[in-house]
Amino acid sequence: MARYRQTLLTLCLCLLVGTLIAGYYLWQRYYIPPFACQVNFIQHHPDETLTLWLNYTVDGKNGTLSMNGRVKSDPAKIFNRKIFFQVERKDNVYYLTSVRNIKFPDDDVSDSWLEKYEPLFFIYPNESIYMRIKKQQNDNYLFILGTLPTYVCHTSKTEG
């Protein structure tokens, strides 16, 4: 009888440890760690060049993106937008869905013009985009659209 209890206890303990390991694995795979980062870069297109500044803040399943930029062919033409989005994650693949897109008063670029150069996620609500976001050893984030590394987003340093 004591042998039976010992076997049952061992089996229950193994089951508990297995459940904890599986739970941790799933948590690591889907948990969205909070981060904030900024990136400045230039996009070259056949007919236009854009200078962009992006500021990402992700906190749980929600995030905001401030997007500012200028157009090289017309320096007076600027865009200044804030995108609120929801986030889902599986491993390094992030699925972002825009919830609300705000154009600030100084934004004088039409949505239809910007569509030629930026994914719809950055312009309209209820648009989605897949991105690979990989945290680097220096705490910056590498953003990959499709298969090409697109930009390195530099982590915000907070004073503490």
Summary of the structure (lengths in Angstrom):
residues: 160
radius of gyration: 22.0
end to end distance: 59.3
largest distance: 86.4
contacts: 389
relative contact order: 0.14
helix: 22%
strand: 50%
